[in-house]
Amino acid sequence: MKDRLDNPAINQGYTPEGAENGKDGIINHKEAYEHRRFQNQKCPSDEEMKGFKTFMDNFYQKCHKLSLEVLRALGLILNLPPTFFDNYMARSDAQFRILHYMPVPVHTLLSERHARIHPHTDFGFCTILFQDSVGGLEIDPFHTKSFLPATPIPGTCVINIADLLQRLSNDRLRSTLHRVVAPPLSEEKRREIGEDGMLPPRYSAAFFVHPSPDITIEPLVGVDEEPKYAPVNAGEWRTGITASNYALPVST
């Protein structure tokens, strides 16, 4: 707990269960650790936790490189030049989150006030998500409250569009609404666990791709097209939403 995330402007460190909850009082049953590119004061040293920082730094760099390739691919969809996102990403400080969804009673997740994570969209450019084989991730592609399972496929990651890319593309790309619910269970497994039994833990890792904090995000519009969103500063946007999610003051 000495390394608990407490500054929305940095958004780095440990998050205990219940610290990042959803709207309407939904309790999220998960804990997480956030790793950053430039500021990792709350990261345990390799001496404190053998090899942890070195692994996180190395995997972060791999994800950062992959994120640039993903954005180039998304840029092709929008008919943008390959170098379009270079300026946006010059000082990108994505956060790499490792997640543990702890075992939880079946009946807990059947309650409307509890979730592994509530329905939401991410708020940067995009997210690269790695998940284990347990399952439970669901997406609502068209925001119609019709969720579909994002079944884990070995050797793959999931790419979610996030809010700033939706704003930049003027809705040509849509944020991915997603949630994590109880994993799919066979009838035999469901009988074995019972309503008072414990669901298995789930592990995942998410690389939240954010543009440089000094960048202004303004919709790209064509001839005779109106922008659907006002310009926003990427850093202020991120800090404000983070502060809201964690119930922290922006002034810190």
C-alpha positions in Angstrom: 0.0 0.0 0.0 3.0 2.4 0.3 3.1 2.3 -3.5 -0.6 3.1 -3.9 -1.6 5.2 -6.9 -2.4 8.6 -5.5 -1.6 11.2 -8.2 -3.9 11.4 -11.3 -1.3 13.5 -13.2 1.1 10.6 -13.0 -1.3 7.6 -12.7 1.3 5.1 -11.6 1.5 2.6 -8.8 -0.7 0.0 -7.1 -4.5 0.0 -7.1 -6.3 -2.1 -4.5 -9.7 -3.8 -4.9 -12.5 -1.2 -4.9 -10.4 1.9 -5.6 -11.5 2.2 -9.2 -15.2 1.6 -9.2 -17.9 2.3 -11.8 -20.8 4.7 -11.9 -23.9 4.0 -9.9 -21.8 2.5 -7.1 -20.7 -0.6 -9.0 -17.9 -2.3 -7.2 -15.1 -3.7 -9.4 -13.3 -6.7 -7.9 -9.8 -6.3 -9.2 -6.4 -5.0 -8.2 -3.7 -3.6 -10.5 -0.3 -2.1 -10.9 0.4 0.7 -13.4 3.9 1.1 -15.1 4.9 4.2 -17.0 7.5 5.3 -19.6 9.0 8.3 -17.8 7.9 8.2 -14.2 7.9 5.1 -12.1 8.7 6.3 -8.6 6.3 3.7 -7.2 7.9 0.7 -9.0 9.7 -1.8 -6.8 13.3 -2.1 -7.6 14.8 -5.4 -8.8 16.3 -5.8 -5.4 12.9 -5.4 -3.7 11.1 -7.7 -6.2 13.6 -9.8 -8.2 13.6 -8.9 -11.9 10.3 -7.1 -11.7 11.3 -3.6 -12.9 13.6 -5.0 -15.6 10.8 -7.2 -17.0 8.3 -4.4 -16.9 10.6 -1.9 -18.6 11.5 -4.4 -21.4 7.9 -5.5 -22.0 6.8 -1.9 -22.0 9.2 -1.0 -24.8 7.9 -3.9 -26.9 4.3 -2.7 -26.4 5.3 0.8 -27.2 6.8 -0.3 -30.5 3.7 -2.3 -31.3 1.4 0.6 -30.5 3.1 2.8 -33.1 2.6 0.0 -35.7 -1.1 -0.3 -34.6 -1.6 3.4 -35.0 0.0 3.4 -38.5 -2.5 0.6 -39.5 -5.4 2.5 -38.1 -4.2 5.6 -39.9 -4.4 3.6 -43.2 -8.1 3.1 -42.5 -8.5 6.8 -42.3 -6.4 7.5 -45.4 -3.7 9.2 -43.4 0.0 9.2 -44.3 2.2 6.7 -42.4 3.9 9.4 -40.4 0.7 11.1 -39.3 0.8 9.9 -35.7 4.5 10.6 -35.2 4.0 14.1 -33.8 1.1 12.9 -31.6 3.2 10.2 -30.1 6.6 12.0 -29.7 6.3 12.2 -25.9 3.6 9.5 -25.5 3.6 8.2 -21.9 1.3 5.1 -22.1 0.5 3.2 -19.0 1.1 -0.6 -18.8 -1.4 -2.2 -16.4 -1.1 -5.7 -15.0 -4.4 -6.9 -13.6 -5.5 -9.5 -11.1 -9.2 -10.3 -10.9 -9.3 -12.1 -7.6 -11.5 -15.2 -6.9 -15.0 -14.1 -6.1 -18.2 -15.9 -5.2 -20.5 -16.7 -8.1 -23.5 -15.0 -6.5 -21.4 -11.7 -6.1 -21.0 -11.2 -9.8 -24.7 -12.0 -10.3 -25.5 -8.8 -8.4 -26.1 -5.6 -10.4 -23.8 -3.7 -8.0 -20.7 -6.0 -8.6 -18.5 -6.7 -11.5 -15.0 -7.7 -12.4 -15.0 -4.5 -14.3 -18.1 -2.4 -15.3 -19.0 -1.5 -18.9 -16.8 1.3 -20.1 -14.6 2.7 -22.9 -11.0 3.5 -22.5 -10.1 7.2 -22.9 -6.8 7.4 -24.9 -6.0 6.5 -28.5 -6.3 2.7 -28.2 -5.5 -0.2 -25.8 -3.5 -3.4 -26.5 -4.9 -6.1 -24.2 -3.4 -9.5 -23.3 -5.6 -11.9 -21.5 -5.3 -15.4 -20.0 -7.4 -18.4 -20.9 -10.1 -17.9 -18.2 -12.4 -15.6 -20.2 -15.1 -13.1 -19.2 -14.1 -10.2 -21.4 -17.1 -9.0 -23.5 -17.5 -6.2 -26.0 -20.4 -4.2 -27.3 -19.2 -3.1 -30.8 -22.2 -0.8 -31.6 -23.1 0.4 -28.1 -26.5 -1.3 -28.3 -26.1 -3.2 -24.9 -25.6 -6.4 -26.9 -22.3 -7.7 -25.5 -20.4 -10.4 -27.2 -17.6 -12.6 -25.7 -14.0 -11.7 -26.7 -12.9 -15.3 -26.4 -9.2 -15.7 -25.6 -7.1 -16.9 -28.5 -3.6 -18.1 -27.6 -0.8 -16.0 -29.1 -3.0 -13.0 -29.8 -3.9 -9.7 -28.2 -7.1 -7.6 -28.4 -7.0 -4.0 -29.8 -9.6 -1.7 -28.4 -10.3 1.8 -29.9 -10.5 4.5 -27.2 -12.2 7.8 -26.9 -9.5 10.2 -28.1 -9.2 8.3 -31.4 -13.0 8.4 -31.8 -12.8 12.2 -31.3 -9.9 12.6 -33.6 -11.5 10.5 -36.4 -14.8 12.4 -35.9 -16.6 9.1 -35.2 -15.2 7.2 -38.1 -13.7 4.9 -35.5 -15.8 4.0 -32.5 -14.6 3.4 -28.9 -14.9 -0.2 -27.9 -17.4 -0.5 -25.1 -16.3 -3.5 -23.0 -16.6 -5.2 -19.6 -15.4 -8.3 -17.7 -18.1 -10.6 -16.3 -18.1 -14.1 -14.8 -16.2 -16.5 -17.2 -18.2 -18.9 -19.3 -18.6 -22.2 -17.4 -19.8 -25.6 -18.5 -22.9 -27.0 -16.8 -20.7 -29.5 -15.1 -18.4 -26.8 -13.8 -21.3 -24.7 -12.7 -22.8 -27.5 -10.7 -19.4 -28.3 -9.2 -18.9 -24.7 -8.1 -22.4 -24.0 -7.0 -24.0 -20.6 -6.3 -21.8 -20.1 -3.2 -18.6 -21.3 -4.8 -15.7 -19.2 -6.0 -15.0 -18.3 -9.6 -11.4 -18.7 -10.7 -9.0 -15.7 -10.7 -8.3 -14.0 -14.0 -5.1 -12.2 -15.1 -4.6 -9.7 -17.9 -2.3 -6.9 -19.0 -3.4 -3.8 -20.7 -1.2 -1.2 -22.6 -3.2 2.1 -22.6 -1.9 4.1 -25.6 -2.1 7.9 -24.9 -0.8 10.7 -27.1 1.8 13.3 -25.8 0.2 15.4 -23.1 0.9 18.7 -24.8 -1.1 17.7 -28.0 -4.4 19.2 -28.9 -6.9 16.6 -30.1 -9.1 18.1 -32.8 -11.4 16.2 -35.1 -10.2 15.6 -38.6 -13.0 16.8 -40.9 -13.5 16.6 -44.7 -15.0 19.1 -47.0 -18.4 20.3 -45.9 -18.1 18.2 -42.7 -18.7 19.6 -39.2 -16.6 18.5 -36.2 -18.6 16.6 -33.7 -16.3 17.4 -30.8 -14.5 20.4 -29.4 -10.7 20.4 -29.2 -9.2 19.1 -26.0 -5.7 19.0 -24.5 -4.6 15.4 -24.2 -2.9 15.8 -20.9 -5.8 17.7 -19.2 -8.3 15.2 -20.6 -6.3 12.2 -19.2 -5.7 13.7 -15.8 -9.3 14.8 -15.4 -10.7 11.4 -16.2 -8.2 9.6 -14.1 -9.0 11.8 -11.1 -12.7 11.1 -11.5 -12.1 7.3 -11.9 -10.1 7.1 -8.7 -11.9 9.9 -6.7 -8.7 11.9 -6.4 -8.3 15.7 -6.5 -6.9 17.0 -9.8 -4.7 19.5 -7.8 -2.3 16.7 -6.8 
